[in-house]
Structures are given as C-alpha cells and as structure tokens.
Amino acid sequence: MQSIANIYPQLTVPKKVVVTMHQKPDADAMGSSLGLYHFLKQFNHEVTVISPTNWASFLSWMPGADKVLDFDRPHLKAKALEAIVGADWVFCLDFNTLSRTKNMEQALSDTQALRILIDHHQQPQVDMFSFGESNTEKSSTCEMIYDFIIASGHADKLNNEAAQCIYAGVMTDTGSFRFPITSAAVHRLIADLKNRGLNHSKIHEDLFDNFSENRLKFIGNVLLNRLVVFYEYNTALITIPQADLIKYDIKTGDTEGLVNYPLSIEGIKLATIIIDRGEERKLSFRSKGDFDVNEFARKYFSGGGHKNAAGGQSEKPLDEVAKDFEEAIKQNRDQLSTYNF
C-alpha cells in the first residue's frame, strides 16, 4: 500500500469515484464518507457514496445523506454495483478489512479500480489497497479526512457541508471530546471548523436531541433491569434480549451509545453490552485507562477495534455469551482490579 500523498496530484483530474464505509455505519463512517464526497465533488469528479447496509435515522440530517445508496436495498444494489464496476477510485473509509462491508465484499474485491484506504483501526488488510493511510493514533476517520483535505493543498474546498459531516464524526468518536484519544490536534481541527462558520450546537442537537418516546423508555428499562455491576472487577455488563428490541420497536442506531452509560458509575473500568440480534449476539466494549478492549475482543469474542472501544460477536445464546464474558473478566482480574488511568 503506497502513501495516500501519491494521489494528491490526481485530485484535480475528474474521475469516477466510489466512497464506501463499513456496515451499519456510525457518525464517523457516514461523516467521513460524506465529508469526502463534498470535497471531491468540487473537482467535478463523478462521486457515488455507498453504504453496505441501512443506517440510523439520526444520521439522515447530514448534507448528502439522501444521495447515499444502500447496497442492501434491491432496487439500489444494481446502481451501486454499476458504480463500483465503473469506478477509477474506490475510497474505503473507517474499516480495516473488506469483510466489514458485508455483502459488498466480493464486489470490492473484484473491482479493477484503485482501492484507497483511510482508516484508524488496528491491523488493516493493507494488501487489498493500492494507496492509503492507516493511523491508530487518530481519533476518527473524520479527523483523517480533514487531514487529507488540508495536506492535499486544497483547504479552500473544505466547505460548510464537509465541515458539518467531519465535525459529527470527530465529536462522536471522541465521546464529545472526553476520550483519551482527543488530542490537541483535534481541538485545533474543531477551532478551524468553527472559524469557517460551523454551527456545532445545531449538529449536537441533530445527533442527540431526537429520541423517540419508545427509545427513552427502552433506555430506562435497560438501566433498571438489564445492568449488572461486578464491583470486584470494576466492570459493568448490559444484556439485551431480542424481546426487548421488539417490545420497544428498536430501530437501527437506537442502541448507539448505550454501552457508555455504565462508565459513569464510579470505579467502572470496563463496560460491555451484549445485544441479541436474533441471528447472532453483538458485543460492544468500552474501557477507561490502560485496559485494552481491542485485545480483549480479539481474544474472546472474534472482534477488535481500538484500545478503549471495540466490538465482537458470537453465535451462542445470550445467556451463554454472558457466562463467557464473566469467565473472561475473571481471567483478566489482575488488570481490571487495578484502577490505573
């Protein structure tokens, strides 16, 4: 994989470009993709943004979200495949391996286009990309898109539409700027966006002040009935049966951020949520300080991610996955019981 700087001279030459992201995209995946979209369009590239799956409704406010193709929808799949086959460049954002694109994996693997990676996850599948940048020290892929735009020498094309999308991804992936990954560079980035006219409070409102009544009741039920705290391991666990998802009519994205709630309990070092999605159990991990949930997820739950934020999955029943988790934290007792920050 060659340095992404090698494509800078070609940015001004119009091309057919596809921008894609991981399945079930979050604000960073969608924000980085649309931020890049708004940048590239100004060079008269023919740009198509494709998501492997649907996305949370609270991301639909982003400028350009209405133009994103959902690969999972039959009437859009043919158009998406046509764009991939005809592309000169395919930007792969916020994922480290093609398998994170679900049903799009084969099409992305077969394309004759140059695949370009921009991502901040560990252990990227570098042999699948012609050009790219992978940097685990970055807070978000949106931060990397900002860096890409500035380093390309075209900072004048960082318009308000791109700025809104970039801000959303940086804010959410840093936990509203409270996670340790929030660097001085991140704050300088935000200051630059503000100087360009960004309305940050409106974006926060669009992302977080849009709960349905059912979602609020669902969160209340989770905290009251589905939360268990293992004080001896400085750990909290939330388990959500599929019946709860059905009862409260939970949509894509409605469980976003739930795993962070237990971290507000004094002394909690590791917070985990296990959600029964029917066909499989999905896990999310968040940690404080020196406990590496990327390694934890890889070792026990076929997952991975970042040091303080990771995911995993299991095909076992929910109660068995919960038991596996309890056994895993027992095996990590020494690390978890030592409260270092």
N, C-alpha and C positions, 0 to 999 in steps of 0.2 A: 504494500500500500504506500503510494507516494504522498508527499506532503500536499495538503489541500491548497497551499500557496501556489502550486503549479497551475491551478485553473484560473487564477485571477486574470491573466491576460485575455482569457477567452470569454470573460463575463460580458463583454460588450458586443459579442458576436451572437446574434439571435439563434436560438436552438429550440428544439422540442425537449421540454424538461418535465419530469415527473418528480414530485416531492411526496414521500410517504413516511409513515410513522408506525409505532407498534400498535397491536390490537388493544381495544378498549382504551383509547388514548386519554391521557390526563391533560391538565392545562399546559404542562411543559411540552408534551408531544404535539398537541394541536397548536399551541402558541408558537413553537419553533417552526413548524411547517408553514403556518400562515404568515409568520413574520418574514420567512424566506420568500414566500410567494409574492408578498407585496414589494419586496426588494427586487426580485428578478423580473417582475412584470415591467418595471421601468426601463429595462433594456430591450423591450419588445420580444422577449422570449415567449414561446407558447407554453404556459405552465399549467399542469394538471396536478391537483393535490388529491391524494387517495388515502383513505383510512381503511385498514383491513376489516374493521367492524364498525358498529354504531358507536356513538359517544354520548356522554352525559349532556342533558339539556342545558345545564348551566354554562356550557362552553359555546352555545349557539349564538351568543352575543358578539363573538369575535368577528371583526370585519373579514369577510370572505368565507365564513363558515358555511354559508348557503351554497357555495360552489364546490365544497369537498364531496368527492364521490365515495360512497360506502360500498366497498367491494362485496360485502355480504348480501347486498340487495340485488336480486336477479336482474332487474331492469337497468342497473348501473354497472354491473360486472363487465358486460361486453365493452362498454365505453372505456372502462378502466383498463381492461386488457389491451385494447387497441392503443391506448396512450402508452402503456408500458412497452409494447412491441415496437412502436414507432419512435420511442424516445432516443435522444442523443445522450442525455444525462438522466440518471435516477439518483436523487438525493435520499439517503436513508437516515432518518433523524430519530434520536432518542431510543435506539435499540442497538444491541451489540452483536446480534446474530439474526439471520434471516428467519429462523423459526419463530421469532417474536411477531411475525406478520401473519401468522395463522395460515389461512387458505391462499394467501398471496405468495407464499414462499417459493413455490415452483415457478411461477411467472417471473419473479425477481431473479431467481437463479438462472433461468433460461435466457433472459434478456441480453441482447447484444450491446446495450447501452453501457456507458461508463457508470459504474456504481460508485457513489461518493458518500462516505460515512462522516457524520458529525454526531458525536455521542459522548456521554460522560460515565457510562457503566464500565465495570471491570470485565476483563478477559474478552475483548472484541474478536470477532471472527475476521481478522484482518485479511486473510487470503481471498475473501469474497469481494473485496473492494479495490478499485483502481486508485482512488485518491481518498484522502480523508484525514480527520483528526479525532483522536480518542484521548480524553483528558479527564481522569477521575478526580482531579483537584478542582474542577469547575462545579459550581453549584447546580447547574442545569444546562440542558441543551440550548435553552433560550439565551443564556449568557454566552454560549459558544457562537450562536448565530449573530449576536451583537458584535462579538469579537471579529467574526468572519467579515461582516459588513465594514467595520472600521478598518481592518487590516487590508481589505481589498482596495482601499483608496477611494471608496465611493460613499463616504459618510453622509454626503449631501442627499443621498437617496434613502436614508433612514427616515421615512415619512411617519406620520402620526398613526396610520393603520398598522404598520410594522411595529411601532413602539408599543402600542396597546397590547398586541399579542405577545411580544417579548416580555413586557412587564408582568403579565399574568403568569407566565411560566416560571420566571425567576421568583416571584413572590410566593407561589405555592410550593415550589421545590425547596425553598429555604424556610418553610413554615412561617411565612410573614417575617422573614429575616431574623429568626431566632435560633436556627440550627447552626452548629459549629462551622458548617461549610460556607457560611455567609462571610465573605472576605471584604477587605477594604475596596477591592476592585468592584465587587457587587454594588457597594454603596455609591461608588463613583459612576457606575453604569446608570443607576437609578437617578442620580443627580443630572446626568446628561439627558436622560429621557424627560425629566421634569423641565429642564431648560429648553427642550424642544416643544414644550406645550402639553405634555402628558397630564391627563386628569386622573391621578392614581386612585382617588377616593371613589370615583364612578366605577372603576374596574373592580375594586373591592366589593362594592355593592352588587355589581352584576354577578360576581362569583359566589358570594356568601349570603346575600340577603334575598334569597329566592326559594326558601324551603316551602314545601307543601305541608299542610297540616299533618298528613299521614307520616311524612318523614320525621317531623318533630316528635310525634308520638312514638315512632319506631325507635328513635334515639333514646327517649325516656325509658322505653321497655328494655332496651339493651343495657343501659346503665343500671337499671333496677334489678333485672332478672338474669342477665347473661354475663355479668362481670364477676370474675373470681380473682382474688389477690393472694399471691403466695409471698407473704412478707419475708419468709426466711430466705427467699431467692431474689428479693427486690423485683418481683415480676408480677405482671397482671395479664390475664387472659380473658378474651371475649370469644364466646362461641355462639354462632347464629345458625339455628336450624332453618332449613328451607321453608318450613311452615311459617316462620316469621316474615320471610320475604314475600310470601303470598298474602298473608294476612294484612300487611301494611302496604301492599301494592308497590313494592320497591322496584325502582327503575335503575337503568344503568347510571352509575355515578352516585346513587343515593347513599352508598356506604363509604364514599370518599371521605377521608379524614377521621373516621371513627376510631381507628387504631391509635390516634394521638391522644384521645381523651384520658386514658389511664396514666399517661406520662405526667399529668397534672397532680397525681397523688404523690405526696411527699415520700421520697425514698425510692420510688419506682425507677428501675434502670432499664427494664425490658418490657415492652408492651406488644402483645400479639393478638391478632384477630383471626379466627377460623370461620369461614363462611361456607355453608353447604349450598353449592350451586346446582345440585342435582347430579350432573354427570361427573363432578369432581368437587373436592374441597380446596378452596383457595385460601392461602395464608398471607398475611402481611405482618411484617416485623418493624418495630421502631425501637431505637435504643438511645440512651444518653451515655456520654463519656466514652470509655475505652472498650465497651462490649461490641464486637464486630458481628452484626447480624448478617452480613454478606456471607461470611464463613459459616455461620450457624445455619443459614438457609440452605447453603450448598451441601453441607454435611448431612443434614437430617431430612430435608424436605424438597429435594430436587429443584432448588431455586437459586437465588442470588440477587445482586443489586449493588448497594453501597454499604459502607461501614455502618451507618446509622439508620439505613432504610433499605429493606429488601422484601422479597416476596417468595412464595413457594406454592406447591400444590401436592395433593395426594388423592388417590382413588379409593382410599379406605373410608369406612363410615365415619361420621363426625365424631362419635364418642371414642373411636379407636385413635383418630388423629389427635384428639385432646390428650389421650393417655400417652401417646408417643411424645407429645410436647412436654408433658410433665416429666417423663423419663429423660428427655433431652436436657431440661433445665437442671435436673438432679446431677447429670453428668458434667454440667458447667457450674456447679455450685460455687467453686472457689472464685471464679471470675465474677459471678453475679452477686455474691455476698460481699465482695469488696467494692465499696462505693467510691470509685475514683472518677474525677472529672478533669 
